[in-house]
Amino acid sequence: MATSTKKAAQRQGFKTGEHIVYPAHGVGQITAIEEQSVAGHTLELLVIVFEQDKMTLRVPVAKIASVGMRKLGDPAAVKKALETVRGRPRVKRTMWSRRAQEYEAKINSGDLIAISEVVRDLYRSESQPEQSYSERQLYEAALDRMAREIAAVNKCSETEAVKQIEQNLAKSPSRLKAAAAAEADVEEDDEDKEEAA
């Protein structure tokens, strides 16, 4: 099995050095385009490195479309994703196992808006009830995927991207109302304590 590497090349609109989104793994970078000979056939492969996961993937150029690999979103897509997390959370009244499957499918779709919907629906502020372990896991996975793409598009750190997402989550109308109600409860408690004294 012979392998030759072409450093700077372009295939189906993807080029070396470019960041891409691979649905099952999130944001990766194309580091090379290789040719491999397998059973007398020559295969062209994109070499994609996922730094955070310390993983390298080789994707046949012919399979790019079928695996759902896509270019990074643009600033307009990031803006729409951040607007999505500011929306009202939509939680279906179905069993958790079914909802969890739907959330998992959205995360693995590689679609930035679908991922931001999971972040919005599973986010819990300090004034809200605790999340279950599996809810927390899905929330963290969605937040991580969303932050990686925003960081790559905006050329900022993932920490800054997470901060941006969390600031937008806090602007949700229902969360602002919940925060105001929590604040009112604290003030009432303080008044009750003063009356008791």
C-alpha positions as CSV (number, residue, x, y, z in Angstrom):
1,M,0.0,0.0,0.0
2,A,1.9,3.0,-1.3
3,T,1.1,6.5,0.0
4,S,2.2,9.8,-1.5
5,T,1.3,13.2,0.0
6,K,0.4,16.4,-1.9
7,K,1.0,19.3,0.4
8,A,-0.9,22.3,-1.0
9,A,-3.8,21.0,-3.1
10,Q,-7.5,21.5,-3.5
11,R,-10.3,18.9,-3.9
12,Q,-14.0,19.5,-4.3
13,G,-13.5,23.1,-3.0
14,F,-11.6,21.9,0.1
15,K,-7.9,22.8,0.4
16,T,-5.1,22.0,2.7
17,G,-4.8,24.3,5.8
18,E,-8.5,24.9,5.8
19,H,-10.8,24.3,8.8
20,I,-13.9,22.2,8.1
21,V,-16.8,20.7,10.0
22,Y,-17.1,16.9,10.1
23,P,-20.5,16.1,11.5
24,A,-19.5,13.3,13.9
25,H,-16.4,15.1,15.3
26,G,-16.8,18.8,14.9
27,V,-14.2,21.3,13.7
28,G,-11.0,19.9,12.2
29,Q,-8.2,21.1,9.9
30,I,-7.2,19.6,6.5
31,T,-3.5,19.1,6.8
32,A,-2.8,17.2,3.6
33,I,-4.2,15.4,0.6
34,E,-2.8,11.9,0.2
35,E,-2.9,9.3,-2.5
36,Q,-3.0,5.7,-1.5
37,S,-2.9,2.6,-3.7
38,V,-5.3,-0.1,-2.5
39,A,-5.6,-3.3,-4.5
40,G,-4.5,-1.6,-7.7
41,H,-6.8,1.4,-7.3
42,T,-5.6,4.9,-6.4
43,L,-7.6,6.6,-3.6
44,E,-7.3,10.3,-2.9
45,L,-7.7,11.0,0.9
46,L,-8.1,14.3,2.8
47,V,-6.1,14.1,6.0
48,I,-8.1,15.9,8.8
49,V,-6.6,16.6,12.2
50,F,-8.9,17.2,15.2
51,E,-6.5,18.8,17.6
52,Q,-8.6,18.8,20.8
53,D,-9.4,15.1,20.4
54,K,-5.8,14.3,19.3
55,M,-7.3,12.4,16.3
56,T,-6.5,12.2,12.6
57,L,-9.0,11.1,10.1
58,R,-8.5,10.1,6.4
59,V,-11.6,10.8,4.3
60,P,-11.7,9.6,0.7
61,V,-12.4,12.6,-1.6
62,A,-15.3,10.6,-3.2
63,K,-17.0,10.4,0.3
64,I,-16.9,14.1,1.2
65,A,-20.5,14.7,0.3
66,S,-21.9,11.4,1.8
67,V,-20.3,12.0,5.2
68,G,-21.7,15.5,5.3
69,M,-18.4,17.3,5.6
70,R,-18.8,21.1,5.1
71,K,-16.9,24.3,5.2
72,L,-17.0,26.4,8.3
73,G,-20.0,28.7,8.8
74,D,-19.7,32.3,7.9
75,P,-20.1,35.3,10.4
76,A,-23.8,35.4,9.4
77,A,-24.3,31.8,10.5
78,V,-22.5,32.5,13.8
79,K,-24.8,35.5,14.3
80,K,-27.9,33.3,13.6
81,A,-26.6,30.6,16.0
82,L,-26.1,33.2,18.8
83,E,-29.6,34.6,18.1
84,T,-31.0,31.0,18.4
85,V,-29.5,30.6,21.9
86,R,-31.3,33.8,23.0
87,G,-34.6,32.3,22.0
88,R,-37.1,30.6,24.3
89,P,-36.1,27.0,25.2
90,R,-38.3,24.4,23.5
91,V,-38.6,21.3,25.6
92,K,-40.9,18.6,24.3
93,R,-43.0,16.6,26.8
94,T,-41.6,13.3,25.6
95,M,-39.6,10.7,27.5
96,W,-36.0,11.8,28.3
97,S,-34.6,8.8,26.3
98,R,-36.3,10.0,23.1
99,R,-35.3,13.7,23.7
100,A,-31.7,12.6,24.4
101,Q,-31.6,10.7,21.0
102,E,-33.0,13.8,19.2
103,Y,-30.4,16.0,20.9
104,E,-27.6,13.6,20.1
105,A,-28.7,13.5,16.4
106,K,-28.7,17.3,16.3
107,I,-25.2,17.5,17.8
108,N,-23.9,14.9,15.3
109,S,-25.6,16.6,12.3
110,G,-22.8,19.1,12.2
111,D,-25.5,21.8,11.6
112,L,-24.5,24.9,13.7
113,I,-28.1,26.0,14.2
114,A,-29.3,22.6,15.3
115,I,-26.4,22.4,17.8
116,S,-27.3,25.9,19.1
117,E,-30.9,24.7,19.6
118,V,-29.5,21.9,21.9
119,V,-27.4,24.5,23.8
120,R,-30.5,26.7,24.2
121,D,-32.8,23.9,25.3
122,L,-30.4,22.3,27.8
123,Y,-28.9,25.4,29.4
124,R,-29.5,25.9,33.1
125,S,-28.7,29.2,34.9
126,E,-27.9,29.3,38.6
127,S,-31.6,30.0,39.5
128,Q,-32.9,27.0,37.6
129,P,-33.1,23.4,38.9
130,E,-30.1,21.1,38.6
131,Q,-29.5,19.1,35.4
132,S,-29.3,15.3,35.3
133,Y,-25.8,13.9,34.5
134,S,-26.9,12.9,30.9
135,E,-28.5,16.4,30.3
136,R,-25.2,18.0,31.5
137,Q,-23.2,15.7,29.2
138,L,-25.3,16.5,26.1
139,Y,-25.2,20.2,27.0
140,E,-21.4,20.2,27.3
141,A,-21.0,18.3,24.0
142,A,-23.2,20.8,22.2
143,L,-21.6,23.8,23.8
144,D,-18.1,22.4,22.9
145,R,-19.1,21.9,19.2
146,M,-20.7,25.3,19.0
147,A,-17.7,27.1,20.7
148,R,-15.2,25.3,18.4
149,E,-16.9,26.5,15.3
150,I,-17.5,30.1,16.5
151,A,-13.8,30.2,17.7
152,A,-12.6,29.1,14.2
153,V,-14.9,31.5,12.3
154,N,-14.2,34.5,14.6
155,K,-10.5,33.5,15.0
156,C,-10.7,33.7,18.8
157,S,-10.1,31.3,21.6
158,E,-12.6,28.7,22.6
159,T,-12.9,30.3,26.0
160,E,-13.9,33.6,24.4
161,A,-16.4,31.7,22.2
162,V,-18.0,30.0,25.3
163,K,-18.2,33.4,27.0
164,Q,-19.9,34.9,23.9
165,I,-22.4,32.0,23.9
166,E,-23.1,32.2,27.7
167,Q,-23.6,36.0,27.4
168,N,-26.2,35.4,24.7
169,L,-27.9,32.6,26.7
170,A,-28.3,35.1,29.6
171,K,-30.2,37.5,27.2
172,S,-33.0,35.0,26.6
173,P,-36.4,36.7,27.6
174,S,-37.5,33.7,29.7
175,R,-34.1,33.7,31.5
176,L,-34.2,37.5,32.2
177,K,-37.7,37.0,33.6
178,A,-36.5,34.1,35.8
179,A,-33.6,36.1,37.0
180,A,-35.9,39.0,37.9
181,A,-38.2,36.6,39.8
182,A,-35.3,35.1,41.7
183,E,-34.1,38.6,42.6
184,A,-37.6,39.5,43.8
185,D,-37.7,36.3,46.0
186,V,-34.4,37.3,47.6
187,E,-35.7,40.8,48.4
188,E,-38.9,39.3,49.9
189,D,-36.8,36.9,52.0
190,D,-34.8,39.9,53.3
191,E,-38.0,41.8,54.1
192,D,-39.3,38.8,56.0
193,K,-36.1,38.5,58.0
194,E,-36.3,42.2,58.9
195,E,-39.9,41.9,60.1
196,A,-39.0,38.8,62.1
197,A,-36.2,40.8,63.8
